[in-house]
Amino acid sequence: MGRRSTANKQQVTRGIIEAASRCFAESGYAQITVDDIAHEAKVSKPMLYRYFDSKAELYEDVLNAHVREFMGRLDVILDRFLILDQASIVRELPILAVFVNYAKDSDDGYQLLFESEAIHDPEFSGIVHDFIRSLRTKLLSVPYRCFSEGVTDEARHAESQVILGSTINIARRISGARTELEVEELTGLYRSLLLLPRIAEIEPDCVKNQLRLAC
């Protein structure tokens, strides 16, 4: 009996989080009400409050759920880098594939992690900023040619932001591409960026534009 009760609680919680994720991604945190989420989840408002104390708590749980899912996928791919050489990495672009597949599998999750108002909302920005910082750290562990050796930490930080900003935006465009030619062109653009020997030497205005996308 206890196991069934626990399983049922987990199922209801998961259903509410999935419904809330769809609502927040579609309309934004400020515009969505608890009533909206309860309706989407097909539960009563009192039932929803049995599992979550507030809309803010639910939003945090939604963000954290997407962070765990995305980082889990990324860590699986990063393990492959232990057996891949530079040529294979550039040919296969496994990091880009993680972003593209997540955008396809979880459009609402991609919006909330990379494109939503949470990035700028003081109440929730810490979750997203910690996530982005962790992503940059993991990207720097990948032996891309574009990550320069013998440069300052500030330069390497800028390089990781350029790559991350490009990855986020190109992956989103690939996920919505209508033709194979478009996918090939976008993939080629991304591959050419990874082959740059010194991103830190890119024209400053270009770097600033990418930094705004990555922040």
C-alpha positions as a printed Julia matrix, in Angstrom:
215×3 Matrix{Float64}:
  0.0    0.0     0.0
  2.82   2.35    0.93
  4.65   1.73   -2.34
  1.51   2.39   -4.39
  0.91   5.6    -2.48
  4.47   6.76   -3.09
  4.28   5.86   -6.76
  1.0    7.73   -7.12
  2.45  10.8    -5.4
  5.44  10.75   -7.75
  3.15  10.4   -10.75
  0.98  13.34   -9.67
  4.03  15.47   -8.91
  5.56  14.67  -12.29
  2.31  15.49  -14.04
  2.03  18.86  -12.3
  5.65  19.74  -13.12
  5.19  18.8   -16.77
  2.0   20.83  -17.01
  3.6   23.81  -15.27
  6.57  23.59  -17.62
  4.28  23.88  -20.63
  2.38  26.8   -19.08
  5.48  28.76  -18.04
  7.17  28.26  -21.41
  4.1   29.32  -23.35
  3.05  32.38  -21.35
  5.82  33.25  -18.9
  5.94  33.12  -15.12
  4.14  36.38  -14.39
  1.18  35.67  -16.67
  0.47  32.14  -15.46
 -1.71  31.46  -12.41
 -1.94  28.42  -10.18
 -5.44  27.91  -11.58
 -3.97  27.73  -15.09
 -1.48  25.1   -14.02
 -4.07  23.04  -12.14
 -6.32  23.09  -15.19
 -3.46  22.01  -17.48
 -2.45  19.25  -15.04
 -6.09  18.12  -14.66
 -5.97  18.39  -10.87
 -7.84  20.62   -8.46
 -6.19  23.72   -7.05
 -6.29  22.31   -3.47
 -4.66  19.12   -4.8
 -1.88  21.14   -6.41
 -1.24  22.95   -3.13
 -0.85  19.58   -1.39
  2.32  19.09   -3.45
  3.61  22.65   -3.89
  3.39  25.55   -1.46
  3.44  28.29   -4.1
  3.79  29.11   -7.78
  7.36  30.23   -7.1
  8.28  26.88   -5.56
  6.74  25.12   -8.54
  8.69  27.28  -10.97
 11.95  26.49   -9.17
 11.15  22.78   -9.28
 10.4   23.02  -13.01
 13.71  24.77  -13.69
 15.66  22.31  -11.55
 14.0   19.35  -13.26
 15.1   20.63  -16.66
 18.6   21.36  -15.38
 18.95  17.78  -14.09
 17.63  16.31  -17.34
 19.86  18.43  -19.56
 23.02  17.95  -17.48
 22.37  14.2   -17.33
 22.32  14.05  -21.12
 25.41  16.23  -21.38
 27.39  14.15  -18.9
 26.68  10.98  -20.89
 28.09  12.65  -23.99
 31.09  14.11  -22.17
 32.11  10.6   -21.1
 32.56   9.82  -24.8
 35.19  12.52  -25.12
 37.56  10.26  -23.21
 37.71   8.01  -26.27
 37.24  10.56  -29.07
 40.06  12.41  -30.8
 39.83  16.01  -31.99
 38.88  15.03  -35.55
 36.03  12.83  -34.31
 34.74  15.56  -32.01
 34.62  18.12  -34.82
 33.07  15.6   -37.22
 30.37  14.32  -34.89
 29.68  17.51  -32.89
 28.23  15.57  -29.95
 27.79  18.66  -27.75
 25.71  20.39  -30.41
 23.66  17.19  -30.75
 22.74  17.34  -27.05
 21.35  20.85  -27.47
 19.53  20.03  -30.72
 17.94  16.88  -29.32
 16.86  18.65  -26.14
 15.27  21.44  -28.18
 13.38  18.79  -30.16
 12.43  16.61  -27.19
 11.6   19.39  -24.74
 10.78  22.67  -26.43
  9.42  24.1   -23.17
 12.55  23.03  -21.27
 14.8   24.64  -23.86
 12.85  27.88  -23.63
 12.94  27.96  -19.85
 16.66  27.2   -19.57
 17.99  29.33  -22.4
 15.38  31.82  -23.58
 13.06  32.69  -20.7
 12.56  35.61  -18.35
 14.03  33.51  -15.51
 17.47  34.54  -16.75
 16.75  38.11  -15.65
 14.34  37.58  -12.73
 16.24  38.06   -9.42
 14.03  35.46   -7.74
 15.07  32.68  -10.1
 18.16  33.9   -11.94
 20.48  32.1    -9.53
 19.31  28.7   -10.77
 19.83  29.59  -14.41
 23.12  31.42  -13.85
 24.53  28.48  -11.89
 23.42  26.2   -14.71
 25.06  28.39  -17.36
 28.3   28.62  -15.36
 28.36  24.84  -15.04
 27.82  24.5   -18.78
 30.73  26.83  -19.54
 32.98  24.87  -17.21
 32.05  21.63  -18.93
 32.6   23.15  -22.37
 36.1   24.19  -21.37
 36.84  20.55  -20.57
 36.28  19.66  -24.24
 39.48  19.8   -26.35
 38.12  22.14  -29.0
 40.83  23.85  -31.0
 39.09  27.18  -30.47
 39.86  27.14  -26.75
 43.21  28.85  -26.65
 46.12  27.72  -24.52
 48.28  30.16  -22.63
 45.68  32.93  -22.4
 44.2   34.65  -19.39
 41.26  33.21  -17.5
 39.22  36.18  -18.7
 39.93  35.3   -22.33
 39.02  31.64  -21.82
 35.84  32.75  -20.06
 34.96  34.88  -23.09
 35.71  32.0   -25.43
 33.43  29.65  -23.54
 30.64  32.24  -23.66
 31.03  32.66  -27.41
 30.82  28.9   -27.95
 27.88  28.52  -25.58
 25.95  31.4   -27.14
 26.56  29.99  -30.61
 25.57  26.49  -29.51
 22.29  27.67  -27.96
 21.26  29.69  -30.97
 22.4   27.36  -33.75
 20.9   24.32  -32.01
 17.55  26.08  -31.76
 17.64  26.91  -35.47
 18.66  23.38  -36.41
 15.84  21.92  -34.32
 13.36  23.97  -36.31
 15.01  23.59  -39.72
 12.68  22.58  -42.54
 15.23  21.14  -44.95
 18.38  19.03  -44.79
 20.23  21.77  -46.63
 19.45  24.22  -43.86
 20.68  21.73  -41.26
 23.89  21.19  -43.21
 24.52  24.92  -43.56
 23.95  25.6   -39.87
 26.08  22.63  -38.86
 28.86  23.83  -41.15
 28.69  27.29  -39.6
 29.03  25.79  -36.13
 31.88  23.5   -37.17
 33.8   26.44  -38.66
 33.55  28.27  -35.34
 35.05  25.31  -33.48
 37.96  25.21  -35.92
 38.97  28.8   -35.21
 42.39  28.64  -33.52
 41.86  31.7   -31.31
 38.33  32.88  -30.57
 39.84  35.49  -28.27
 41.12  37.27  -31.37
 37.69  37.55  -33.04
 36.64  41.12  -33.81
 35.49  42.61  -30.44
 32.0   43.67  -31.56
 31.28  40.12  -32.72
 32.35  38.77  -29.33
 30.15  41.29  -27.51
 27.14  40.23  -29.57
 27.75  36.58  -28.72
 28.23  37.4   -25.04
 24.84  39.06  -24.92
 23.32  35.88  -26.34
 25.14  33.67  -23.84
 24.41  35.7   -20.7
